[in-house]
Amino acid sequence: MADLIRSTVNHPRAADTPVPARYARTSRWLHWLMAGLVILAYILINCRGWFPKGSTPRTLFVQGHFWIGLLVLALLLPRLLARLRSPAPPLQPPLAPLMQLLSKVTHLALYGFLLVQPLMGLMVVLLERGGIPLGGLTLASPFALDKAMAENIEAAHVFLGEAFYYVIGLHIAAALWHHFYLRDSVLKRML
């Protein structure tokens, strides 16, 4: 009996403990929050063209895009830690090996996007403006002004942002395909 108690204490998920059917609450909450923030960042940057260059509304849309990108970057580490702390619940029924590989590659690409896009946006602002505007103050850049490099990074930022429409679309389409066609637990695990 003592061995059974010890093994249960040392191993939080004993063999007879059911495996959760959904991701942990923190992982689910961060997933949907970050999805909403990415959508909002895309909306803001794509709708800035409604306003003339130099206008206050256009500046607010661009700055909103920037700050939301930084928020996504700030939430990435907590999201990764939550994901490591509570691994993905098993999929019912399990995926074929090729589908598992495609899923992992897509998820790695999405996490890479959540890291690289905001970092590139931050680098553009630091190199182009010499700092981050904070109301009437400016948080000074550790880098010298380099508008040519800022333009190159911004071009990559725009290209990657457009490319990821397709990766994000694939992710959404796959979740819906799993839910409605395969009728497995992929989407249910994140709800």
C-alpha beads as a LAMMPS data file, in Angstrom:
LAMMPS data file: protein, C-alpha beads

191 atoms
190 bonds

1 atom types
1 bond types

-500.0 500.0 xlo xhi
-500.0 500.0 ylo yhi
-500.0 500.0 zlo zhi

Masses

1 110.0

Atoms # bond

1 1 1 0.000 0.000 0.000
2 1 1 2.822 2.393 0.860
3 1 1 4.395 1.765 -2.560
4 1 1 1.137 2.655 -4.262
5 1 1 0.831 5.905 -2.280
6 1 1 4.483 6.785 -2.947
7 1 1 4.161 6.154 -6.674
8 1 1 1.015 8.303 -6.833
9 1 1 2.681 11.149 -4.937
10 1 1 5.845 11.022 -7.058
11 1 1 3.948 10.714 -10.329
12 1 1 0.983 13.098 -10.504
13 1 1 -0.613 11.066 -13.318
14 1 1 -0.825 7.529 -12.080
15 1 1 -1.841 4.835 -14.549
16 1 1 -5.458 4.827 -13.372
17 1 1 -5.810 8.634 -13.491
18 1 1 -7.653 9.724 -16.641
19 1 1 -5.707 11.861 -19.104
20 1 1 -7.429 15.220 -19.681
21 1 1 -9.356 15.501 -22.940
22 1 1 -8.540 19.214 -23.326
23 1 1 -5.510 21.440 -23.080
24 1 1 -4.946 23.091 -19.715
25 1 1 -7.028 26.213 -19.099
26 1 1 -4.000 28.532 -19.331
27 1 1 -2.936 27.045 -22.670
28 1 1 -6.450 27.392 -24.084
29 1 1 -6.826 30.950 -22.814
30 1 1 -3.452 32.042 -24.203
31 1 1 -4.132 30.322 -27.546
32 1 1 -7.398 32.202 -28.112
33 1 1 -6.073 35.501 -26.706
34 1 1 -3.039 35.407 -28.994
35 1 1 -5.169 34.354 -31.974
36 1 1 -7.381 37.390 -31.355
37 1 1 -4.357 39.670 -31.012
38 1 1 -2.810 38.396 -34.258
39 1 1 -6.115 38.974 -36.060
40 1 1 -6.349 42.481 -34.587
41 1 1 -2.746 43.249 -35.614
42 1 1 -3.559 42.169 -39.179
43 1 1 -6.753 44.252 -39.212
44 1 1 -4.969 47.365 -37.958
45 1 1 -2.102 47.206 -40.431
46 1 1 -4.361 46.397 -43.372
47 1 1 -6.877 49.137 -42.538
48 1 1 -4.305 51.902 -42.069
49 1 1 -4.699 52.624 -45.787
50 1 1 -8.184 53.991 -45.107
51 1 1 -6.501 57.136 -43.833
52 1 1 -4.046 59.540 -45.492
53 1 1 -0.348 59.276 -44.645
54 1 1 0.588 61.394 -41.658
55 1 1 -2.978 61.535 -40.329
56 1 1 -3.681 60.843 -36.666
57 1 1 -5.955 57.833 -37.334
58 1 1 -3.356 56.200 -39.590
59 1 1 -0.652 56.766 -36.961
60 1 1 -2.908 55.230 -34.291
61 1 1 -3.547 52.153 -36.466
62 1 1 0.185 51.661 -37.113
63 1 1 1.079 52.216 -33.453
64 1 1 -1.725 49.877 -32.378
65 1 1 -0.299 47.228 -34.725
66 1 1 3.157 47.743 -33.179
67 1 1 1.987 47.538 -29.551
68 1 1 -0.188 44.505 -30.191
69 1 1 2.827 42.832 -31.800
70 1 1 4.843 43.525 -28.660
71 1 1 2.027 42.116 -26.526
72 1 1 2.047 38.932 -28.636
73 1 1 5.813 38.722 -28.110
74 1 1 5.405 39.234 -24.341
75 1 1 2.783 36.473 -24.149
76 1 1 4.846 33.970 -26.129
77 1 1 7.089 32.856 -23.252
78 1 1 4.164 32.295 -20.839
79 1 1 2.398 30.380 -23.606
80 1 1 5.418 28.157 -24.241
81 1 1 5.887 27.566 -20.507
82 1 1 2.199 26.667 -20.106
83 1 1 2.491 24.299 -23.064
84 1 1 5.591 22.624 -21.597
85 1 1 3.986 22.382 -18.178
86 1 1 0.837 20.752 -19.545
87 1 1 1.542 18.750 -22.701
88 1 1 -1.041 18.250 -25.405
89 1 1 -3.789 15.800 -24.506
90 1 1 -3.844 12.727 -26.708
91 1 1 -5.838 12.941 -29.901
92 1 1 -8.730 10.547 -30.286
93 1 1 -8.378 8.756 -32.629
94 1 1 -4.601 9.181 -33.038
95 1 1 -3.194 10.732 -36.217
96 1 1 -1.239 8.835 -38.819
97 1 1 2.548 9.471 -38.555
98 1 1 2.648 11.742 -41.624
99 1 1 -0.224 13.846 -40.240
100 1 1 1.572 14.074 -36.884
101 1 1 4.683 15.343 -38.652
102 1 1 2.713 17.933 -40.665
103 1 1 0.977 19.085 -37.486
104 1 1 4.285 19.532 -35.656
105 1 1 5.857 21.422 -38.569
106 1 1 2.843 23.739 -38.825
107 1 1 2.849 24.414 -35.089
108 1 1 6.594 25.108 -35.074
109 1 1 6.082 27.528 -37.965
110 1 1 3.293 29.279 -36.056
111 1 1 5.423 29.620 -32.926
112 1 1 8.320 30.875 -35.053
113 1 1 5.995 33.446 -36.605
114 1 1 4.837 34.605 -33.149
115 1 1 8.475 35.174 -32.217
116 1 1 10.044 36.509 -35.418
117 1 1 7.301 38.891 -36.619
118 1 1 7.194 41.049 -33.474
119 1 1 10.992 41.032 -33.207
120 1 1 11.303 42.269 -36.793
121 1 1 8.691 44.966 -36.149
122 1 1 10.596 46.051 -33.040
123 1 1 13.878 46.159 -34.961
124 1 1 12.297 48.311 -37.690
125 1 1 11.149 50.881 -35.127
126 1 1 14.467 50.877 -33.258
127 1 1 16.550 51.244 -36.426
128 1 1 14.263 53.701 -38.199
129 1 1 13.225 55.978 -35.336
130 1 1 16.056 55.545 -32.864
131 1 1 13.723 54.390 -30.128
132 1 1 10.224 53.425 -29.072
133 1 1 7.813 56.322 -28.604
134 1 1 6.079 56.243 -25.216
135 1 1 3.693 59.183 -25.265
136 1 1 5.931 62.242 -25.022
137 1 1 9.015 60.178 -24.153
138 1 1 11.193 57.896 -26.262
139 1 1 12.774 54.683 -25.012
140 1 1 16.187 54.967 -26.682
141 1 1 17.363 52.310 -29.094
142 1 1 20.558 50.381 -28.362
143 1 1 21.216 50.491 -32.146
144 1 1 22.337 53.356 -34.333
145 1 1 19.865 54.707 -36.852
146 1 1 20.043 52.653 -40.028
147 1 1 17.099 53.387 -42.304
148 1 1 18.358 51.101 -45.097
149 1 1 18.519 48.117 -42.740
150 1 1 15.124 49.093 -41.305
151 1 1 13.657 49.042 -44.828
152 1 1 15.133 45.584 -45.503
153 1 1 13.785 44.189 -42.238
154 1 1 10.412 45.815 -42.886
155 1 1 10.263 44.206 -46.343
156 1 1 10.935 40.807 -44.734
157 1 1 8.334 41.582 -42.035
158 1 1 5.720 42.363 -44.706
159 1 1 6.632 39.291 -46.782
160 1 1 6.469 36.980 -43.764
161 1 1 3.209 38.555 -42.642
162 1 1 1.664 37.895 -46.051
163 1 1 3.074 34.351 -46.218
164 1 1 1.581 33.573 -42.859
165 1 1 -1.922 34.324 -44.060
166 1 1 -1.582 30.923 -45.722
167 1 1 -0.087 29.127 -42.700
168 1 1 -2.741 30.566 -40.400
169 1 1 -5.421 29.692 -42.967
170 1 1 -4.040 26.144 -43.174
171 1 1 -4.129 25.870 -39.380
172 1 1 -7.770 26.993 -39.247
173 1 1 -8.801 24.820 -42.210
174 1 1 -7.093 21.780 -40.655
175 1 1 -8.858 22.334 -37.324
176 1 1 -12.224 22.575 -39.091
177 1 1 -11.435 19.561 -41.293
178 1 1 -10.571 17.509 -38.198
179 1 1 -13.717 18.643 -36.421
180 1 1 -16.301 18.324 -39.187
181 1 1 -14.856 15.659 -41.516
182 1 1 -12.651 13.406 -39.399
183 1 1 -14.727 14.066 -36.281
184 1 1 -11.727 13.666 -34.014
185 1 1 -10.859 15.652 -30.903
186 1 1 -8.381 18.186 -32.394
187 1 1 -10.621 21.240 -32.026
188 1 1 -12.435 19.990 -28.906
189 1 1 -9.110 19.870 -27.042
190 1 1 -8.727 23.662 -27.467
191 1 1 -12.321 24.649 -26.595

Bonds

1 1 1 2
2 1 2 3
3 1 3 4
4 1 4 5
5 1 5 6
6 1 6 7
7 1 7 8
8 1 8 9
9 1 9 10
10 1 10 11
11 1 11 12
12 1 12 13
13 1 13 14
14 1 14 15
15 1 15 16
16 1 16 17
17 1 17 18
18 1 18 19
19 1 19 20
20 1 20 21
21 1 21 22
22 1 22 23
23 1 23 24
24 1 24 25
25 1 25 26
26 1 26 27
27 1 27 28
28 1 28 29
29 1 29 30
30 1 30 31
31 1 31 32
32 1 32 33
33 1 33 34
34 1 34 35
35 1 35 36
36 1 36 37
37 1 37 38
38 1 38 39
39 1 39 40
40 1 40 41
41 1 41 42
42 1 42 43
43 1 43 44
44 1 44 45
45 1 45 46
46 1 46 47
47 1 47 48
48 1 48 49
49 1 49 50
50 1 50 51
51 1 51 52
52 1 52 53
53 1 53 54
54 1 54 55
55 1 55 56
56 1 56 57
57 1 57 58
58 1 58 59
59 1 59 60
60 1 60 61
61 1 61 62
62 1 62 63
63 1 63 64
64 1 64 65
65 1 65 66
66 1 66 67
67 1 67 68
68 1 68 69
69 1 69 70
70 1 70 71
71 1 71 72
72 1 72 73
73 1 73 74
74 1 74 75
75 1 75 76
76 1 76 77
77 1 77 78
78 1 78 79
79 1 79 80
80 1 80 81
81 1 81 82
82 1 82 83
83 1 83 84
84 1 84 85
85 1 85 86
86 1 86 87
87 1 87 88
88 1 88 89
89 1 89 90
90 1 90 91
91 1 91 92
92 1 92 93
93 1 93 94
94 1 94 95
95 1 95 96
96 1 96 97
97 1 97 98
98 1 98 99
99 1 99 100
100 1 100 101
101 1 101 102
102 1 102 103
103 1 103 104
104 1 104 105
105 1 105 106
106 1 106 107
107 1 107 108
108 1 108 109
109 1 109 110
110 1 110 111
111 1 111 112
112 1 112 113
113 1 113 114
114 1 114 115
115 1 115 116
116 1 116 117
117 1 117 118
118 1 118 119
119 1 119 120
120 1 120 121
121 1 121 122
122 1 122 123
123 1 123 124
124 1 124 125
125 1 125 126
126 1 126 127
127 1 127 128
128 1 128 129
129 1 129 130
130 1 130 131
131 1 131 132
132 1 132 133
133 1 133 134
134 1 134 135
135 1 135 136
136 1 136 137
137 1 137 138
138 1 138 139
139 1 139 140
140 1 140 141
141 1 141 142
142 1 142 143
143 1 143 144
144 1 144 145
145 1 145 146
146 1 146 147
147 1 147 148
148 1 148 149
149 1 149 150
150 1 150 151
151 1 151 152
152 1 152 153
153 1 153 154
154 1 154 155
155 1 155 156
156 1 156 157
157 1 157 158
158 1 158 159
159 1 159 160
160 1 160 161
161 1 161 162
162 1 162 163
163 1 163 164
164 1 164 165
165 1 165 166
166 1 166 167
167 1 167 168
168 1 168 169
169 1 169 170
170 1 170 171
171 1 171 172
172 1 172 173
173 1 173 174
174 1 174 175
175 1 175 176
176 1 176 177
177 1 177 178
178 1 178 179
179 1 179 180
180 1 180 181
181 1 181 182
182 1 182 183
183 1 183 184
184 1 184 185
185 1 185 186
186 1 186 187
187 1 187 188
188 1 188 189
189 1 189 190
190 1 190 191
